[in-house]
Amino acid sequence: MIVENRGAPLSDAAEAVCRKVLWRLMPVLFLSYLFCSMDRFNVSFAQLQLKEALQFSDSTYGLGASLFFVTYVLFEVPVSAFLKRFGARRVFCTIMIGWGLCSAATLLVQSAGQFYAVRLLLGVSEAGFYPGVIYYLSTWLPLAHRSKAVAIFALGIVVAGVVTGPISGLIMTTFDGVGNLGGWQWLFLLEALPSLFMAAVCAVRLADRPEQAEWLSRLEVDILNDSLQADLQRKTIRMGGTTLGSLLREPKIYLFALVFFCATSGTYAMNFWVPSIIRGFGVVDPLMIGMYSVVPWGSAAIATVLIARNSDRTGERRWHFAATAMVGAAGLAASATPNLPFSVSLLFLSIGAIGVSATLPIFWSMPSAAIDSKLVAGGLALINSIGASSGIVAPFVVGLMKEATGSMASGLYLLAVLLCCGGLLLLKIVPPMMLPHDRHMDNDEDRVVAIAAEQ
């Protein structure tokens, strides 16, 4: 679990209402993000057959994988702005239908141009969902529970890495040739269906605001709103001031975005290239590649929760992020060592996956606690959209390096360097916790606010 800051103390009644909200909202949002991530990254398994069937080079595939993020970054903030106007339920349903149809349409691709076009459309369709959910949760849950909810939601992308491999491998081997379609075409069709189903679930299970939730009593709504208001009254100094203009002029916003860029370079590149990395270890069968991919992503899912929980328990963020990033970088670099036994290479790759995954929930607890509450949704969307541009660069560059060298080693070294740079930069922009005379600041919000003020 990740706790951004503890916020105002909650009564037993408020705790009970928050638990009720968590059980109602989080299964839907978690599954939605899981299927979103599957539709985004299943191309990494499809390319095992797609490249041969359509005669695509590694750079063509890498460019197509990266183009998703061009429109994803460009449309993320504008789409998020629609939430206040049209409501979260309507926007989320539209987004899910869009990305499900775009993902399914990839089975019709016959040329590089069509591949690029469908990836760009998929980026438009998924844009705004992640920051939109972060904003949505801020309207439902006080700070004491909000970060836990964000961590559960964000775990969807890691769990997708666990389940996408075996499911994709099974589909590609079982359905290859059925109905004159390749296994990679069946993969895009079948894995798009859950997203369309979740659009209908969202329409039924979600409400835009607590006041519209038929499953909350009037008293429960009042308790929830009182808790949210109490958090607002506790807010003091904020990084980036209290206006949009001052936020855009705040240098640390862009430094946090650069840290996020370095961390997510590894996440996005690995999501698109792990099957090729495992193939480079000597595994050929798509089903076995999918099964082996469970190991790094399964390890990452477990470690993400354990590392975040320890960070919450100790209240320490910067070294949890930096140390995790650096150990992960060492794992990525070591996995590129030639002639290692397969089990050792997979172990090092798993350490690398932990490094690129477990850093992200810890990261969000720092900028989110220092941005004014009225700007936090836009501020996080800005950091996310700038940092997510790593998805444009990293997969494409890794593809070029693989094509030039014939192996994934150089790409893994690059990701290791970026991960190390992200850890070092965060240590630089977020100073250590206060000296003993400042211990009276007993929550993470106070710590990060003090850090922002010192700077």
N, C-alpha and C positions, 0 to 999 in steps of 0.2 A: 504494500500500500504506500501511497505518497500523500503526505499532508503538506500543502503549500504553506498554510499558516493556520493557527488554531482558532483565531477569531474570538468572538464573544462566547463565554461559557453558556452551555445549553442546559435547560431544565430537563427533567426526565420526560415530560410531555413532549418537548421539542425533539428530544432524541428518538422517541417512539415514532413521531410523524416523519422524521428524516429517514428512519429505517423503512417505513412504509413506502416513501417516495423512491428510495433506492431499489427496493424489490420490484416496484412497478416499472421504473424507467430503464434501469441498467441492463437487464437481459435483452431488451429490444435494441438499445443503442450499441451494446457490445456485439451482438450478432450482426447488426447492420454494418458495423465497421469491419468485422471479420470478413463478410462477403464482399464488401467494398475492396478490401485488400486482396482477396482472392482474384477478383476481376481485374485488378490493377497488375498483379504480378504473375498470373498464371501463364502469361506469355513467355516467362522464363523457362517453363517446361514445354510449352508448345513449340518453342524454337528448336528443340531437339529433333523434331520432324519437319517443322515449317521451313527451316532454312534449306533443307535438302529438297523439299517438294517444290519450293518457289525459287530455288537457286539464289538465296540471299547470302551475302557475305556477313562476317561478324560485324563489320562497321555499319552495314545496312540495318541489321537487327539492333545494334547498339543505338543508332540514331533514332530508330522508331521507338525504342523503349524510352529514350530521353525526351522525345517530342511530347509525350504525355504531359511532362511537367511544364512545358512552355505555356500551354493554355491553362493548366492547373494553377500556375503562379499568377498569370495575368487576370484570371477571373475569380480568384479566391476571395479577395476583399469585396468586390462588387456583389458577388453572390451572397456573401455573408450579410450585406446590408439589406437584402430582401427579407431577412428574418423578421425585423421589426414591422415591416409593411404588410407582409402576407402571412406571417405566423410560421412557427417552426414545423408544425405537422405538415402543412401544405408544401413547404419548401423541401423538407426531407423526403417526402413521398415523390415529388417531381424529380429530385436528384437521383433517387434509387431507380426509378423507372428509366431515366436517361442512361445511367451507367450500365444497367442490365441490358438494355437494347443495344448500346454501342459495343459492349463486350461480345454479345452474341453475333453482331454483324461482322466481327473479325473473321468468322469462318468463311465469309464470301471474298476475302482478300485474294487477289491474283497477281498483284504487282507491288513494287516498292512504294509507288505513289499512293496506292490505295491503303497500304499498311500505314504509311505516315498519316494519311487523312483520318483513319479510324482511331489512331492513337491520340491525335489532336482533339477529336470529338470526345473521346473518353475523358481527357483532361478537363474539358469544359464541364462535362457531366458530373465529375466528382468534386470539382472546385467548390469550396465553401463548406463542405460537410464537416470536416474536422474542426475548424474554428467556430463553425455554427453550433456544433454540439457543446463546445466549451462555453460559448455564450449562453446557450439554452440552459445548461446546468447552473450557471450563475443566477438565473432567474428562479430557480427552484430550491437550491440547497445553500445553507449558510456555509461559511468557510470551514467549519469544523468537519464537514462531510464532503465538501465539494472536491477537494483534491483526491480523496479516496475514489470518488465517482469517476474523476478524470483518469485515474490510473487504471481502473477496471475497463473503461472505454478504450484507452490507448493499448491495453493488452491485446486487443483484437488483432492488431497487425502482426504481433509476435505469434499468437496462436494460429493465424493464417499461414505463417511460415511452417508451422508444424503439420497442419492438415492438408495444405495445398499439394505438397509433394506426393504423399501416398495416393490421394484421390486422383490427382492428375496422371500419375503413372499408371494407375489402374484403368482409367478411362482410355488413355492412349494405347494401351496394350489390348484391352478388351474390345473396343469399338473400332479399331483401325480397319478400314475397308468396308464397314457396315454401311449400307445404303450409298455406296460409292463415295463416301466421305472418309477423309483421313482421320486418324486418331486425334490430331491436333484440332481439327474442325469440330469434332464431337466435344472436345474439352471446352472450347469457347461457348458452345451451345448449352451444355448441361450445367456448367458452373455459373452461367448467367441467371438461371431460373431461380435460385434462392434469393437473389437481390430483388427480383420482381415480386416474389412472395412477401419479402420483408416490407416492401412498399405498402402492401395491404395491411400488414400487421401494424405498421406505424400509424396508419390512418385510424385504426381501431384503438390502439393502446396508448397513444400519446395525446396530451392536451397542451395547448400553447402556454397556458399560465395556470398556476394553482387554482385561481378563481373559476376556471373552466373545467376542473377535474371533478367528475361526478363521483369518483371513488374517495374523495376527501370531504369530510364534514365541514360545516362553516367554522366550527371551533378549530379544527385542524388547519384550515387555511389561515385563520387569524394567527395561530401559533407560529406557523411557518413564516408569514410576513413579518411578524414581530422579531423573529430571529434574524431575518435578512436585514431588517432596519437596524438592529443592534450592531451588526457588523459594519454597516455604513457609518455609524456614529463613532466607531473606534478608529477609523482611518485618519491618518495624519499626513505627513509629507509623502510625496509620490515622485518617483523617477519620471521625468518628462512633464512635470507640472500637471495642470488640470484642464488644459485645452488641447485640441487636436494639433494646432500649430506648434505648441511647445513640445508635444510628444514627437512630432516629426523632426524637430530640431535637436532632440536629445541624442548625443553621440553613442551612449551606452545601448540604446535600442539597436543600433546597427552593429555594435560589437557583439551583443548577444546573438543577433542574426548570423554573424560570422561564425560564432561558436557552433550554432545550430547547423550551419552549412557544413562545417567540418565533420560533425557527428553524423549527420544524415547522409553524407556522401557514402559512408560505409554501409548504412542501412539500405539505401536504394540500390547501390551497386550490387550488394550481396543478394538482395531479393531478385534481381534480374540475372545474376551470374552464378549463383550457388550450384544449379544443376551442371553447368559447364565446368565449374571447379571440381565437383565430385567426379565428373566424367574424366577430368584430367588426372584424377587419382587412380584411374584404371577401371572404373565401373562403366559398363556399356548399356545394359538393359534399362529402359526408361522406368520400369516399375521399381527396380532396385535403387536407381538414383533417387526416386521419390521416397522410398523407405529410408535410405540413408540420410536424406535431408531432414528427417525428423530429429536426428541427433543434435545438430547445431541449434536448430530453432527450438527444440524442446528444452535443451539446456538453457537457452537464452530466456525462455518463458519463466522457468523456475528461478533463475538467478535474478531476473528483473524484480520479482516480488521480494526475494530475500534481501537484496541490496537496498531496495527502496525502504523496506521495513526497518532495516538497521539504521538507515539515514534518518528516518522518522524518530526512532528511539533515541538516538544520540543528538538529534537536532543539527547535525553537521551535514553540509551540502557540497561545498567546493571540492574537498578531497575525495568524497565518495564519487563525484563526477570524474575528477581528474585521474584518480588511481584506476577506476574502472576503464576509462578511455585508454590509458597507457598500457594496462595489462592486455586489453583487447587488441591494441596495436601490435604488441609483441606476439600475440597469437596469430594474427593475420600474416605477419612477416614470417613467422616460423612455419606456417602451413605451406608457404611457397618453397621451402627447402626441398631440393630434388632428392629422389631415391629414398624417401622415408617410407617406412611401413604404412600401409593404408590406415590402420587404426590410429597411429600417431598423427598422421596428417589430419584425420577427422577430429581428433582431440584438439589440435591447435586451431582448426577452423571453428570448433565449438567455442573455444575461448574468445576468438575474434567476434563471433556472433553475440556473445555475452557483452563484449565491449561496446558494440554498436547499438545494442538494444537497451541495456540497463542504464545507460547514461541519460536517455531522453526523459523519463519521468522525473528524475532528480533535477534535470535542467529546468523544466517548466516551473518548479517551485520557487525559483529565484526571481525571474522577471515578473511573474504573475503577482508576487507579493509586493512589488515596488511600483506598480503602475496604478494610477488612480482608478477607482472602481467604475467610473463612468466611461473610462477609456480602455479598460482591460481587454474587452473583446476585440476592439480594433487594434490595440497594441500587440496582442498575441497573434492576431491574424497577420499583422505587418511582419513580425518576426518570423512567423511560420512561412509566409509567402516568399520572403527574401531567402530564408535558409533553405526552403524546399527547392530553390533553383539548383541545388546540388543534384537533384534528380535529372536536370537537363544535362549537366556536365559529366557527372561521375560515370553513369552507365555507358555513355558514348565514348568517353576517353578510354575506359577500360576495354571496350570493344576494339578501338583503334590499336591499343597496345597489344591486345591478344592477336590481332590480325598481323601486326608488324613483327612480333616475336615468336608467334606460334604457341605461346603458353600464357597462363593466367598469372605467372609469377610477378611480372612487372606491375600489373594492375593491383595485386595484393600489396605490394610494397608501397604504392602510391596511397592506397586507402589507409595503410598503417601510419604513414607520415601525416596525413590529414587528421586522423584521429588523435595523434599526439599533439598536433598544433592546437586542436580544439581544447584539449585538456589544459595545456599551458596558457592559452589565452584566457580561459575562464579563471585560472588562478590569478592572472594579472588584473582582470577587471573586477573581480569580487574578492576584496581583502579578507584576512582572517576574521574570526569572530572577535567581539569586543574583549578588552582586558577585564580582569576580575571586577573592577569597580563598576562595570556596566552589566553585571549579571542579573540585575533586576529586570532587564528586558527578557522576559521568559518565554517568548514565542518567536517563531520564524519570521512573522510579519515585522515585529519590532527590529529584529536583527537586520533584515534586508533593507528596511527603511533607513536605519542608521547608516548602513553601508552607502546607500544612495546619497544621504545627506553629507557624509564625509567626503564623497567624491566631488 
